[in-house]
Amino acid sequence: MTSSNMSATPAPQRIVLIGFMGAGKSTTGRLLASALGWRFVDSDDLIEARVGHTIAEIFTTQGEDAFRALESEVIRQQCCEQHLVLALGGGAIEHPSTREHLHTLPDTHIVYLEAPLDVMVARCLEQPGAAIRPVLADRVRLAHRFTSRIPHYRTAHLTVATAHLTPEQVVERILAALGGTPFEPAPSAAGENLPTR
């Protein structure tokens, strides 16, 4: 199911994907960027490249507040770019500064990739490195985090339910929902997509 929640610019220069871990943001983002001829960026990858540590290590050594502040800064910097598909970490939308910036940013569509928690956890457990994500072991806390974020996720311009769709079908739903939008390719998009985990 696809639903539209807010009015948005008819000619986006960037698309921001939000949703909980395992929602499919990185996979969908790469495919969507390829379909549009745009650049794809994962905010977690940018943070790790900047700091030289994994997200888990940053949480452990600096704490979540410091991580969210850094995350918000990275997102602000990226949102200056055009012809961009940006996938955000699952908790990025919790930071007030990030939310305010995203929802006042012109030329931007925010897309929420929605799925039941058990589906997303199953997807995460299938990914490499799942064993080093202790958050997956504490299902009570995980459920609380997910529930607390839902109101923020649902402020997106567009919601796509992904549980029964392939990544390719999710991209089709997004493009169909934005049907008639005069997307334009980046001037030199070829080869610019960044590798992701």
C-alpha positions as CSV (number, residue, x, y, z in Angstrom):
1,M,0.0,0.0,0.0
2,T,1.2,3.5,-0.8
3,S,-0.2,6.6,0.9
4,S,0.5,10.3,0.6
5,N,0.5,12.2,3.9
6,M,1.7,15.7,3.1
7,S,1.9,18.0,0.1
8,A,5.4,18.2,-1.4
9,T,7.2,20.0,-4.1
10,P,6.2,18.7,-7.6
11,A,9.8,18.7,-8.9
12,P,12.0,17.2,-6.2
13,Q,15.8,17.5,-6.4
14,R,16.3,14.9,-3.7
15,I,14.4,12.0,-2.1
16,V,15.0,11.0,1.5
17,L,14.2,7.5,2.7
18,I,13.3,7.0,6.3
19,G,12.2,4.0,8.3
20,F,13.3,1.5,11.0
21,M,16.3,-0.8,10.6
22,G,15.5,-3.5,8.1
23,A,13.0,-1.4,6.2
24,G,15.0,-1.7,3.0
25,K,16.3,1.9,2.8
26,S,19.8,1.1,1.4
27,T,18.7,-1.5,-1.1
28,T,15.7,0.5,-2.3
29,G,17.8,3.7,-2.3
30,R,20.4,2.2,-4.6
31,L,17.8,1.0,-7.1
32,L,15.9,4.2,-7.0
33,A,19.0,6.3,-7.6
34,S,19.9,4.1,-10.5
35,A,16.4,4.4,-12.0
36,L,16.6,8.2,-11.8
37,G,20.2,8.6,-12.8
38,W,20.9,10.2,-9.4
39,R,23.5,9.7,-6.7
40,F,22.8,7.4,-3.7
41,V,24.1,8.1,-0.2
42,D,23.6,6.2,3.1
43,S,24.0,8.6,6.0
44,D,25.5,5.8,8.2
45,D,28.2,5.2,5.6
46,L,29.1,8.9,5.6
47,I,29.3,9.0,9.4
48,E,31.6,5.9,9.6
49,A,33.8,7.3,6.8
50,R,34.1,10.6,8.6
51,V,34.9,9.3,12.1
52,G,36.7,6.1,11.1
53,H,34.6,3.9,13.4
54,T,31.5,1.8,13.0
55,I,28.1,3.2,14.2
56,A,28.2,0.6,17.1
57,E,31.6,1.9,18.1
58,I,30.5,5.5,18.0
59,F,27.5,4.7,20.2
60,T,29.8,2.8,22.7
61,T,32.5,5.4,22.9
62,Q,30.6,8.7,22.5
63,G,27.0,7.9,23.4
64,E,23.8,8.3,21.4
65,D,23.4,12.1,22.0
66,A,26.8,12.8,20.4
67,F,26.1,10.4,17.6
68,R,22.7,12.0,16.8
69,A,24.3,15.5,16.7
70,L,26.9,14.2,14.3
71,E,24.3,12.5,12.2
72,S,22.2,15.7,12.1
73,E,25.2,17.6,10.8
74,V,26.0,15.1,8.1
75,I,22.4,15.0,6.9
76,R,22.3,18.8,6.7
77,Q,25.4,18.8,4.6
78,Q,24.1,16.2,2.2
79,C,20.7,17.9,1.8
80,C,22.5,20.7,0.1
81,E,23.1,18.4,-2.8
82,Q,20.8,17.9,-5.8
83,H,19.9,14.8,-7.7
84,L,20.3,12.8,-4.6
85,V,18.6,9.8,-2.9
86,L,19.6,9.8,0.8
87,A,18.9,6.9,3.1
88,L,18.8,7.8,6.8
89,G,19.6,5.7,9.8
90,G,16.5,4.3,11.6
91,G,16.7,6.8,14.5
92,A,17.7,9.9,12.6
93,I,14.2,11.3,12.5
94,E,14.1,11.3,16.3
95,H,16.5,14.3,16.5
96,P,14.4,17.5,16.5
97,S,17.0,19.4,14.4
98,T,17.0,16.8,11.7
99,R,13.2,16.7,11.6
100,E,12.9,20.4,11.4
101,H,15.5,20.7,8.7
102,L,14.0,17.9,6.5
103,H,10.4,19.2,6.7
104,T,11.4,22.8,5.8
105,L,13.8,21.7,3.0
106,P,12.5,22.7,-0.5
107,D,12.7,20.4,-3.5
108,T,12.6,17.3,-1.3
109,H,10.3,14.3,-1.0
110,I,10.5,12.2,2.2
111,V,9.5,8.6,1.8
112,Y,8.7,6.3,4.7
113,L,9.4,2.6,4.1
114,E,7.0,0.8,6.4
115,A,6.9,-2.9,7.5
116,P,6.0,-4.9,10.6
117,L,8.7,-5.1,13.2
118,D,9.0,-8.9,13.0
119,V,9.6,-8.6,9.2
120,M,12.3,-6.0,9.7
121,V,14.1,-8.0,12.4
122,A,14.1,-11.1,10.2
123,R,15.7,-9.1,7.4
124,C,18.3,-7.7,9.8
125,L,19.2,-11.2,11.1
126,E,19.9,-12.3,7.5
127,Q,22.4,-9.5,7.0
128,P,26.2,-9.8,7.5
129,G,27.2,-8.5,10.9
130,A,23.9,-9.2,12.5
131,A,25.7,-10.9,15.4
132,I,27.4,-7.6,16.4
133,R,24.1,-5.7,16.7
134,P,23.2,-6.2,20.3
135,V,20.1,-4.1,19.9
136,L,18.6,-7.0,18.0
137,A,18.8,-9.2,21.1
138,D,16.8,-6.9,23.3
139,R,13.4,-7.2,21.6
140,V,11.5,-5.3,24.3
141,R,13.7,-2.2,23.9
142,L,13.7,-2.7,20.2
143,A,9.9,-2.7,20.1
144,H,9.8,0.4,22.3
145,R,12.2,2.3,20.0
146,F,10.1,1.3,16.9
147,T,6.8,2.4,18.5
148,S,8.2,5.7,19.6
149,R,9.5,6.5,16.1
150,I,6.3,5.7,14.2
151,P,4.7,9.1,14.7
152,H,7.8,10.7,13.2
153,Y,8.0,8.3,10.3
154,R,4.4,9.0,9.5
155,T,5.1,12.7,8.8
156,A,6.7,11.7,5.6
157,H,5.3,12.9,2.3
158,L,4.8,9.3,1.1
159,T,4.5,5.9,2.9
160,V,5.2,2.7,1.1
161,A,4.4,-0.7,2.8
162,T,7.2,-3.0,1.9
163,A,6.5,-6.3,3.6
164,H,5.1,-8.1,0.6
165,L,7.1,-6.2,-2.1
166,T,10.5,-6.8,-3.7
167,P,12.9,-3.9,-3.7
168,E,12.2,-3.4,-7.3
169,Q,8.4,-3.2,-6.6
170,V,9.0,-0.6,-3.9
171,V,10.9,1.5,-6.4
172,E,8.0,1.2,-8.8
173,R,5.5,2.3,-6.1
174,I,7.6,5.3,-5.3
175,L,8.0,6.4,-8.9
176,A,4.3,5.7,-9.6
177,A,3.3,7.8,-6.6
178,L,5.4,10.6,-7.9
179,G,4.0,10.0,-11.4
180,G,4.3,13.0,-13.7
181,T,7.1,14.5,-11.7
182,P,9.7,16.0,-14.1
183,F,12.7,14.2,-12.7
184,E,16.0,15.2,-14.3
185,P,19.2,13.1,-14.3
186,A,22.3,14.5,-12.6
187,P,24.7,16.1,-15.1
188,S,27.3,13.4,-14.5
189,A,25.5,10.7,-12.6
190,A,27.3,7.7,-14.2
191,G,29.6,5.9,-11.7
192,E,28.8,8.2,-8.8
193,N,26.8,5.9,-6.7
194,L,28.6,5.1,-3.4
195,P,29.1,1.6,-2.2
196,T,27.0,0.6,0.8
197,R,27.1,-2.2,3.3
